[in-house]
Amino acid sequence: MTVAGCAGEPAPAVTVTITPTVSPTLTPTPTPTPSPSPSPSPSPTVAPEAALIPNPEVPEIVPNAEPVPLPQGPAVDLGSTPGARGTTTADGAGALLTYTVIEGDAFFDIAQRFNIPVQLLLTMNPSVPGIGENIYIKQIINLDWTTTR
């Protein structure tokens, strides 16, 4: 019986052996080339009228305005807000001294309620970490700026 598609025995493979040989390599000797003689490069000239025309690509430098100092004065209670509903204490003359934090208060809202810049309120309260993001219930916030001068 003959099976179609079957081949007979394969032909024997031919083995070739290559032996590499190393021949001495010649290193070329560099030939110095004369350098071109330096010639003075032309310097650009600017017409006097061109120097007066502003370059549209270069912005005009304007110094910053003088910083406005932070207002320092007695705290003013502008009324309770959703982020500052705690109670205050005052001295005999009615000047606000402290604020007691309650649940839901935020340092920024406390500063706004008493019309005090956040940076100044942070300066007045060195025990408040960071930028006031970590205050806790029943914490006493100083509102008397005279104690921090």
C-alpha positions in Angstrom: 0.0 0.0 0.0 1.3 3.4 -0.9 0.5 6.5 1.1 0.3 9.7 -0.9 2.3 12.6 0.3 4.9 10.6 2.1 8.4 11.1 1.0 11.2 8.6 1.0 14.2 8.7 3.2 15.8 12.2 3.5 19.1 12.8 1.8 22.1 12.9 4.1 23.0 16.4 5.4 26.3 17.8 4.2 28.5 19.1 7.1 30.7 22.1 6.3 33.3 23.2 8.8 34.6 26.8 8.7 37.8 27.7 10.5 38.2 31.5 11.0 41.6 32.9 10.6 42.9 36.2 11.9 45.0 38.3 9.6 47.0 41.2 11.0 45.2 44.5 10.7 46.9 47.5 9.4 46.2 50.7 11.3 46.0 53.7 9.0 48.2 56.6 9.9 46.2 59.8 10.2 47.3 62.5 7.8 47.2 66.0 9.3 45.0 68.4 7.3 45.8 72.0 7.4 43.2 74.0 9.4 41.6 76.8 7.5 43.0 80.2 8.4 40.8 82.1 10.8 39.0 84.9 9.1 37.2 87.6 11.1 33.5 87.0 11.3 31.4 90.0 10.3 29.7 91.6 13.2 26.0 92.5 12.8 25.2 96.1 12.5 22.0 97.6 13.8 20.5 100.7 12.3 19.8 103.4 14.9 16.1 103.5 14.1 15.9 99.7 14.5 17.1 100.0 18.1 14.1 102.1 18.9 11.5 99.6 17.7 10.4 97.4 20.5 10.7 93.6 19.9 7.2 92.1 20.1 8.7 88.8 21.3 10.3 90.3 24.4 7.8 91.1 27.1 8.1 94.4 29.0 9.4 93.9 32.5 7.2 95.6 35.1 8.1 95.4 38.8 5.7 94.0 41.3 3.7 96.5 43.3 4.6 96.9 47.0 2.9 94.3 49.2 0.0 95.5 51.2 0.6 94.8 54.9 -1.9 92.6 56.6 -4.5 94.5 58.6 -4.0 94.2 62.3 -6.7 95.3 64.6 -9.3 93.9 66.8 -11.4 91.0 65.4 -14.9 91.9 64.3 -17.6 89.2 64.6 -19.5 89.4 61.3 -22.0 86.7 62.5 -22.2 83.0 62.5 -21.7 81.1 59.2 -22.1 77.4 58.4 -18.3 76.9 58.8 -17.9 79.0 61.9 -20.8 78.6 64.4 -18.8 78.3 67.6 -18.9 80.6 70.6 -16.5 83.5 71.5 -15.1 85.1 74.7 -14.5 88.8 75.1 -12.8 91.0 77.6 -14.6 93.7 79.7 -14.3 96.2 76.9 -16.0 93.8 74.4 -12.8 93.0 72.4 -12.9 89.4 71.2 -10.4 87.1 72.8 -11.0 83.5 71.8 -13.2 81.3 69.6 -14.2 77.7 70.5 -14.3 75.3 67.5 -17.4 73.1 67.1 -18.3 70.3 64.8 -18.4 71.4 61.1 -16.1 74.4 61.6 -13.3 75.2 59.1 -10.4 77.5 59.8 -10.9 79.5 56.7 -14.5 80.2 57.6 -13.5 81.2 61.1 -11.0 83.7 59.7 -13.7 85.1 57.4 -16.3 85.3 60.3 -13.9 87.5 62.3 -12.6 89.5 59.2 -9.0 88.3 59.9 -6.7 87.1 57.0 -6.0 83.4 57.3 -2.2 84.0 57.4 -2.6 86.4 60.3 -4.9 84.0 62.1 -2.3 81.3 61.6 0.3 83.6 63.0 -1.9 84.3 66.0 -2.3 80.6 66.5 1.0 78.8 66.2 -0.5 75.6 67.7 -2.7 75.2 64.5 -0.7 72.9 62.1 -0.2 73.4 58.4 -2.6 75.9 56.9 -5.4 75.3 59.3 -6.7 72.1 57.8 -6.4 70.2 61.1 -8.5 71.9 63.8 -10.5 69.9 66.3 -13.7 70.2 68.3 -13.3 72.3 71.5 -10.0 73.8 70.3 -9.5 77.4 71.4 -8.6 79.8 68.6 -6.9 83.0 69.6 -8.6 86.2 68.2 -6.6 88.7 70.2 -3.9 90.0 67.8 -2.2 91.9 70.7 -1.0 88.7 72.2 1.1 87.9 69.1 2.9 91.3 68.4 
